[in-house]
Amino acid sequence: MKMVKNLMVTLVSDQTIPNIQLIKEFSNENSDFLFVTTVGMEQKGCRNWIENAANIKEDRSFLIEVDQFSFSDISEKFNNFDFDVYDKVIVNLTGGTKVMTLTAFDFFKNQGSDIYYVTGNEEKYIKVFPRKKSNQFKLKSKITLLDYLTAYGFKYVSSKLSGISFEQSKKIFNAFSKPDLSGYDNAILFINSKRKMKISSEEYNANRIEDYLNFIDYKPNEEGVLNEKETQYLSGEWFEEYIGLTIKQELGLDDRDISISIKLTKTVTKKPLNSIRTLLGEGTDADDHSKSDPENEMDVLFVYNNRFYSIECKSSIIASRQVMKNGAQMNKPYNILGETIYKSDSLRNKFGLYAQTSIVTLSDFKSYCASEDKGQRNNRINEMREYINRANLSNIKLIDKGMLCSGQTLFNLIK
């Protein structure tokens, strides 16, 4: 039996996931793919991202580059393409500019093609033409985390988990869930400041590390010291693993759906606005437009029901930096929530329209603001109000200790 030869027509835009979804839904091994794209989309690399995510072979892919605001240019280029060699033409109208969408609808409607639109909501898509009484459908295909990140031009490497059990991370979380941790502030801040570094026996004793480890029910590999892997785990890795593995367990995700402690890079194809050579002079690295963006470290990424979620995990919103005071070095605490929101916001915009971003912390915002000193209390309230407003503007969900300990599932808190 002869296999039907399909042509999948895709209007390329910044939002690449709807393109991947319909390609997964309708393509077969005998399908060809026509991408209607623009100079801007080609410079960004969006078409290449779609092809890579959908594993489209080069000899199956065709390209029409159009003037995105010209009805006549788009129509002329459609007319120059031979659609008659295909048994069925399937069109995805979800991307492109309005001019591209309107022109494509008129042209392919006259061709008698099947025309669809992916809603981006509840895994639904609509058959726009030919219309029937029941024209809404549920996507059968699933997007994996690799599909999603590839579709937005990312490459990623997942770090190995600590190797310390999920049960241990649960014990630490239960300890942090208790109302008062103030007796262990110094030990926590010191361990955080020594991330990925060994803590010697002298430092261990001076900062009362043993009391803190007993409190969280953690037994070090070697009595009286902490090695580099242990300080990495105890300074926040445990919390990333707790959050990631809790979500994985709650939603029944497999390894294709979720990753914990990820390093992301994104290849830059568009000529950058600023030139390294012009700004820094001869002798600096030559401009290379194929280089990647700076590497970004993410705590938890997952895909559920074709929707993308990212979670930034902070065991505390208070970090410490070393400062000089009266000729001596000392650790000074400071609030890192603002910079965490800024980082999350800058990355959220690269993950598509429907990406959901959360920051989860074991700090209690109300307790942080509480102080007998009225001036300090007002300053902290104003500081946190500014951060919360910034998170609202950036559509980032903030979850603090009080919410984590409320009895709700983690996924209900972040979705």
C-alpha positions in Angstrom: 0.0 0.0 0.0 1.4 3.4 -1.0 2.1 5.7 1.9 0.4 9.1 1.6 2.9 11.8 0.9 2.3 14.8 3.1 3.7 18.3 3.1 3.8 20.0 6.5 3.7 23.8 6.1 5.1 25.8 9.1 5.1 29.6 9.6 8.2 30.2 11.5 8.3 32.6 14.5 9.9 33.0 17.9 7.4 30.6 19.4 8.7 27.3 18.1 6.9 24.7 20.3 3.5 24.9 18.5 5.4 24.0 15.3 7.0 21.0 16.9 3.7 19.9 18.4 1.9 19.7 15.0 4.8 18.2 13.2 4.9 15.4 15.9 1.1 15.1 15.5 0.8 14.6 11.7 4.2 13.9 10.1 5.2 10.4 9.0 8.4 8.9 7.4 7.1 10.0 4.0 6.5 13.7 5.0 8.2 16.7 3.6 8.4 20.0 5.4 8.0 23.6 4.1 9.1 26.4 6.3 7.8 29.9 5.5 10.3 32.1 7.2 11.9 35.6 7.2 15.4 37.1 7.3 15.0 37.8 11.0 14.0 34.3 11.9 16.8 32.9 9.8 19.3 35.1 11.6 18.0 33.9 15.0 18.2 30.3 13.9 14.5 29.5 14.7 14.0 27.2 11.7 17.1 25.2 12.5 15.9 24.8 16.1 12.6 23.3 14.8 14.4 21.0 12.4 16.8 19.8 15.1 14.0 19.3 17.7 11.8 17.4 15.2 14.8 15.4 13.7 14.0 16.6 10.2 16.4 15.4 7.5 17.9 18.0 5.3 16.6 16.5 2.1 13.0 16.6 3.5 13.2 20.3 4.3 12.2 23.2 2.0 12.4 26.9 2.6 10.5 30.0 1.4 11.9 33.3 2.7 9.3 36.0 2.5 8.8 39.7 3.3 6.8 39.3 6.4 4.7 42.4 5.7 4.0 42.0 2.0 0.9 40.2 0.9 2.1 40.2 -2.7 5.5 38.8 -2.0 4.2 36.0 0.1 1.5 35.1 -2.4 4.0 35.1 -5.3 6.3 32.8 -3.5 3.5 30.4 -2.6 2.5 30.3 -6.3 6.0 29.4 -7.3 6.1 26.3 -5.1 4.8 23.0 -6.6 2.2 21.7 -4.1 0.6 19.3 -6.6 3.2 16.6 -6.0 1.7 16.0 -2.5 -1.4 13.9 -1.6 -2.1 16.1 1.4 -0.9 19.6 2.6 -1.2 20.3 6.3 -0.7 23.9 7.4 0.1 25.2 10.8 -1.0 28.9 11.1 0.2 29.3 14.7 3.4 31.2 13.9 4.4 34.1 11.6 3.2 37.7 11.4 -0.5 38.5 10.9 0.2 39.3 7.2 1.8 35.9 6.8 -1.1 34.2 8.6 -3.8 35.9 6.6 -2.1 35.3 3.3 -1.4 31.7 4.1 -5.0 31.1 5.2 -6.4 32.5 1.9 -4.0 30.6 -0.3 -4.2 27.2 1.4 -8.0 27.4 1.8 -8.2 27.8 -2.0 -5.9 24.8 -2.3 -8.2 22.7 -0.1 -5.5 22.1 2.4 -6.0 21.1 6.0 -5.3 24.2 8.2 -4.7 24.1 11.9 -4.0 26.4 14.8 -2.3 25.3 18.1 -3.9 27.1 21.1 -1.1 26.8 23.6 -3.7 26.0 26.2 -4.6 22.6 27.6 -2.8 20.7 24.8 -5.5 21.6 22.3 -5.4 22.5 18.6 -8.1 23.7 16.3 -8.9 22.7 12.7 -9.5 26.0 11.1 -10.3 24.6 7.6 -12.3 22.7 6.5 -14.5 23.4 9.5 -16.7 20.9 11.1 -19.0 21.0 14.1 -16.3 19.5 16.3 -13.1 21.2 15.3 -11.1 21.1 18.6 -8.7 18.2 19.3 -6.3 17.1 22.0 -2.7 16.6 21.1 -1.6 13.0 21.3 2.1 13.7 21.0 4.2 14.7 24.0 7.1 17.1 24.2 10.1 16.0 26.1 12.5 18.3 28.0 15.1 17.8 25.2 12.5 18.6 22.5 11.5 21.8 24.3 15.0 23.1 25.0 16.2 22.2 21.5 13.2 24.0 20.0 14.4 27.2 21.6 18.1 26.7 20.5 19.5 25.4 23.8 21.9 22.6 24.4 22.1 21.3 27.9 24.2 19.1 30.2 22.7 17.7 33.4 25.1 17.4 36.3 25.2 14.1 38.3 23.2 14.1 41.4 25.1 14.1 44.7 24.6 10.4 45.3 23.2 11.2 48.7 19.8 9.7 49.2 16.5 11.4 48.7 15.6 10.3 52.3 18.5 12.4 53.6 17.3 15.5 51.7 13.8 14.9 53.2 15.4 14.8 56.7 17.1 18.2 56.0 13.9 19.7 54.7 12.0 18.5 57.8 14.6 20.1 60.0 14.4 23.4 58.0 10.6 23.2 58.3 10.8 23.8 62.1 9.9 27.3 63.3 13.3 28.5 64.6 16.7 27.9 63.0 18.4 31.0 64.5 20.7 28.9 66.6 22.3 27.5 63.5 22.6 30.7 61.4 26.3 31.0 61.7 27.0 27.3 60.8 24.6 27.6 57.8 26.2 30.8 56.5 29.7 29.5 56.9 28.9 26.2 55.0 27.3 28.3 52.3 30.4 30.5 52.0 32.6 27.3 51.7 30.6 25.7 48.8 32.7 23.1 47.0 35.6 23.7 49.5 36.8 21.6 52.3 36.0 22.6 55.9 38.9 21.8 58.2 38.6 20.5 61.7 39.5 24.0 63.1 36.7 25.6 61.0 34.3 22.8 61.8 34.7 23.4 65.6 34.9 27.2 65.4 31.5 27.4 63.7 29.7 24.7 65.6 29.2 22.6 62.5 28.6 19.4 64.5 25.6 20.9 66.3 24.0 21.9 63.0 24.7 18.4 61.4 23.1 16.7 64.4 20.1 19.0 64.0 19.6 18.0 60.3 20.5 14.3 61.0 23.5 14.3 58.7 26.6 12.2 59.4 29.7 13.3 57.6 32.0 10.9 55.7 34.8 11.8 58.1 34.2 12.8 61.6 35.0 16.5 62.3 35.5 17.7 58.7 33.5 18.2 55.6 34.8 17.4 52.1 34.2 19.4 48.9 31.2 17.3 47.8 29.6 17.5 51.2 29.8 21.3 51.3 28.3 21.5 47.8 25.5 19.3 48.9 24.9 21.0 52.3 25.1 24.5 50.8 22.1 24.1 48.6 22.4 21.0 46.4 20.3 19.1 48.8 17.4 21.6 48.3 17.6 21.4 44.5 17.5 17.6 44.7 14.6 17.7 47.2 12.5 20.0 45.1 13.3 18.2 41.8 12.7 14.7 43.1 9.6 15.8 44.9 8.1 17.2 41.6 9.2 14.0 39.8 7.5 11.9 42.4 4.3 14.0 42.5 3.8 14.0 38.8 5.2 10.6 37.9 7.7 12.1 35.5 10.4 10.1 33.9 14.0 11.1 33.1 13.0 12.5 29.7 10.7 15.0 31.4 12.8 16.5 34.2 16.4 17.5 34.9 18.1 18.7 38.1 21.2 21.0 38.1 21.5 21.8 34.4 24.0 23.8 32.4 22.5 25.5 29.4 24.1 27.1 26.4 22.5 28.8 23.4 24.2 29.2 20.1 24.2 32.8 18.8 23.7 33.1 15.0 22.5 36.7 14.8 25.2 39.3 14.5 25.6 40.9 17.9 24.8 44.6 18.5 28.1 45.2 20.2 31.5 44.3 18.7 34.2 43.0 21.1 37.0 44.2 18.8 35.5 47.7 18.4 34.9 48.2 22.1 38.1 46.5 23.5 40.5 47.1 20.6 42.9 45.0 18.6 44.5 42.0 20.4 41.2 41.0 22.0 39.3 37.9 20.9 38.0 38.4 17.4 34.2 38.7 17.0 32.8 35.2 16.5 29.0 35.3 15.7 28.7 31.5 16.1 29.8 31.6 19.8 27.3 30.7 22.5 25.7 32.9 25.1 27.3 32.6 28.5 26.5 29.3 30.2 23.5 29.4 32.5 23.1 27.1 35.5 19.5 26.1 36.2 18.3 24.2 39.3 15.2 22.3 38.1 13.6 22.2 34.6 10.7 20.0 33.6 7.9 19.5 31.1 4.4 18.4 32.2 1.5 18.2 29.8 3.6 19.9 27.1 4.2 22.9 29.3 7.6 24.0 30.5 8.5 24.9 34.1 11.7 26.2 35.6 12.4 26.4 39.3 15.2 28.3 41.0 15.9 26.9 44.4 17.4 28.9 47.3 17.7 27.3 50.7 18.0 30.9 52.0 17.5 34.3 50.5 20.4 35.4 52.8 24.0 34.9 51.6 27.2 36.3 53.0 30.1 38.1 51.5 33.5 38.8 53.1 34.2 42.4 54.0 36.9 44.2 55.9 36.0 45.9 59.2 38.5 47.4 61.6 41.3 45.6 59.8 39.7 42.2 60.0 37.7 40.1 57.6 34.1 39.2 58.5 31.1 37.7 56.8 28.3 40.2 56.1 24.9 38.9 55.2 22.9 40.3 52.3 19.6 39.6 50.5 19.9 37.7 47.2 16.2 37.6 46.2 16.5 40.6 43.9 19.4 39.2 41.9 17.6 35.8 41.8 14.5 37.4 40.3 16.6 39.2 37.7 18.3 36.0 36.6 15.1 34.1 36.4 13.4 36.9 34.4 16.2 37.2 31.9 16.0 33.4 31.2 12.2 33.1 31.3 11.9 35.3 28.2 14.0 32.8 26.2 11.7 29.8 27.0 8.6 30.8 25.1 5.3 32.5 25.9 3.9 29.8 28.2 6.9 29.0 30.3 6.2 29.1 34.0 9.0 30.2 36.3 9.2 29.9 40.1 11.6 30.7 42.9 11.4 28.4 45.9 13.1 29.3 49.1 13.2 28.0 52.7 13.4 31.6 54.0 10.2 32.8 55.6 9.4 36.2 54.3 7.3 37.3 57.3 10.1 36.2 59.7 12.7 38.0 57.6 10.7 41.3 57.9 9.9 40.9 61.6 12.2 42.9 63.9 11.9 44.8 67.2 13.8 47.6 65.5 11.1 49.6 63.7 13.5 51.1 61.3 14.9 47.8 60.2 11.4 46.3 60.0 10.2 49.1 57.7 13.4 48.9 55.5 13.0 45.1 55.1 9.2 45.4 54.3 10.0 48.0 51.7 12.8 45.9 50.3 10.6 42.8 50.0 7.7 44.8 48.7 9.9 45.9 45.8 11.1 42.4 45.1 7.6 41.0 45.2 6.3 43.7 42.8 9.3 43.0 40.5 8.4 39.2 40.5 4.8 40.1 39.7 5.8 42.2 36.7 8.1 39.4 35.5 5.3 36.7 36.0 7.6 34.8 38.5 6.0 32.8 41.3 7.6 33.2 44.7 7.2 30.4 47.2 8.6 30.8 50.7 8.9 28.5 53.7 5.4 29.2 54.9 3.9 28.1 51.6 6.1 25.0 51.4 5.0 24.0 54.9 1.3 24.7 54.2 0.5 21.1 53.3 -0.2 21.8 49.6 1.6 19.7 47.0 4.6 21.4 45.5 3.1 21.3 42.0 -0.1 23.0 43.2 2.1 25.8 44.6 4.1 26.5 41.5 1.5 25.9 38.7 
